[in-house]
């Protein structure tokens, strides 16, 4: 007769479909940089703590450390978009608490003038004249290197 295996955890934690990469992708796609923060040149990280109910919805969120200029409100909006999958927890309705960091950074803009100024090929020539040894066959040695990327 086989023994039934006991479950490891008494309560199962909620998971986001796709994992942490999916959360990052959602935040990256949905993030709208506030105009006030852009005008003031504000960059930084907003730290939040949020609560997930038994259905997987975010029911409460609180800014632990904010930036201001509308970044805190945008971070709260993004957290409320999250929808988790919660397995059955022995018919117990449990609230789960989690923390998240949302980074506000200006996008890097590449300058076309600097890109065209970078050479695609570099040539290096080295010439050596050896006059000390008359028997040497290669009295005039020329080294040539080409580096391209």
C-alpha positions in Angstrom: 0.0 0.0 0.0 1.4 3.4 -1.0 1.4 6.4 1.3 -0.1 9.6 0.0 2.4 12.4 -0.3 1.6 15.4 1.8 1.6 18.8 0.2 4.7 20.8 0.9 3.0 24.1 1.6 -0.2 24.6 3.6 -1.0 27.7 1.5 -0.2 28.2 -2.2 1.1 31.6 -3.2 -0.3 33.5 -6.2 1.8 33.4 -9.4 1.7 35.8 -12.4 1.2 34.0 -15.7 4.6 34.2 -17.5 6.5 34.9 -14.3 8.6 38.0 -13.5 9.6 38.5 -17.1 5.9 39.0 -18.0 5.5 41.5 -15.2 8.5 43.5 -16.5 7.2 43.4 -20.0 3.7 44.6 -18.9 5.3 47.5 -17.0 7.6 48.4 -19.9 4.7 48.4 -22.4 2.2 50.2 -20.2 4.5 52.8 -18.5 3.6 56.3 -19.5 6.2 58.8 -18.2 4.4 61.7 -16.5 4.9 65.1 -18.3 5.7 66.8 -15.0 8.5 64.4 -14.3 9.9 64.8 -17.9 9.8 68.6 -17.6 11.6 68.4 -14.2 14.1 65.8 -15.4 13.1 63.3 -12.6 14.5 59.8 -12.7 14.4 57.1 -10.0 12.6 54.2 -8.5 9.2 54.0 -6.8 8.9 51.3 -4.1 5.4 49.9 -3.6 3.7 47.3 -1.4 0.5 45.8 -2.6 -2.1 43.2 -1.5 -3.5 40.3 -3.6 -6.9 38.9 -2.7 -8.1 35.3 -3.0 -9.2 36.0 -6.6 -5.8 37.2 -7.8 -6.7 40.9 -8.0 -4.6 43.7 -6.5 -7.0 45.3 -3.9 -4.7 47.7 -2.2 -1.4 49.3 -2.9 0.8 51.8 -1.0 3.8 53.8 -2.0 6.7 53.1 0.4 9.2 55.4 -1.3 8.2 57.7 -4.1 9.5 60.3 -6.5 6.6 62.7 -6.9 5.9 64.6 -10.1 3.2 62.1 -11.0 5.5 59.0 -10.9 3.9 57.6 -7.8 0.4 57.7 -9.3 1.7 56.1 -12.5 3.3 53.3 -10.5 0.1 52.7 -8.6 -1.9 52.5 -11.9 0.6 49.9 -13.2 0.3 47.8 -10.0 -3.5 47.7 -10.2 -3.2 46.3 -13.8 -1.6 43.1 -12.5 -3.8 40.0 -12.4 -2.4 36.9 -10.6 -3.4 33.2 -10.6 -4.2 31.9 -7.2 -4.7 28.1 -6.6 -7.3 26.9 -4.2 -6.1 27.2 -0.6 -8.1 24.7 1.4 -11.2 26.8 1.1 -9.5 29.6 3.0 -9.5 33.2 1.7 -6.1 34.5 2.2 -4.6 37.9 1.4 -1.0 38.0 0.1 1.4 40.9 0.4 4.1 41.7 -2.1 6.6 44.4 -2.9 7.7 45.8 -6.2 10.0 48.4 -7.6 9.1 50.4 -10.7 12.0 52.3 -12.3 11.5 55.5 -14.1 14.3 56.2 -16.6 14.5 58.3 -19.7 14.9 56.3 -22.8 18.3 56.4 -24.3 18.3 58.4 -27.6 21.0 57.6 -30.1 22.4 60.5 -32.0 22.7 59.8 -35.7 25.7 62.1 -36.0 27.8 60.2 -33.5 26.9 56.9 -35.1 28.1 58.0 -38.5 31.3 59.4 -37.0 32.4 55.9 -35.8 34.8 54.3 -38.3 33.9 50.9 -39.6 37.5 50.0 -40.5 40.9 50.9 -39.0 44.2 50.3 -40.6 47.5 50.2 -38.9 50.9 50.1 -40.7 54.3 49.6 -39.0 57.5 49.8 -40.9 60.8 48.7 -39.4 64.2 49.3 -41.0 66.9 47.0 -39.6 70.4 48.1 -40.6 72.3 46.4 -37.9 72.3 42.9 -39.4 73.3 42.9 -43.1 72.6 39.1 -43.5 68.9 39.5 -42.5 66.7 38.9 -45.5 63.9 41.0 -44.3 65.7 44.3 -43.8 62.6 46.3 -44.4 59.8 44.7 -42.4 56.3 46.0 -42.9 53.5 44.9 -40.6 50.0 45.7 -41.6 46.9 45.2 -39.5 43.2 45.8 -40.5 40.6 45.9 -37.8 36.9 46.2 -38.9 33.7 45.9 -37.0 
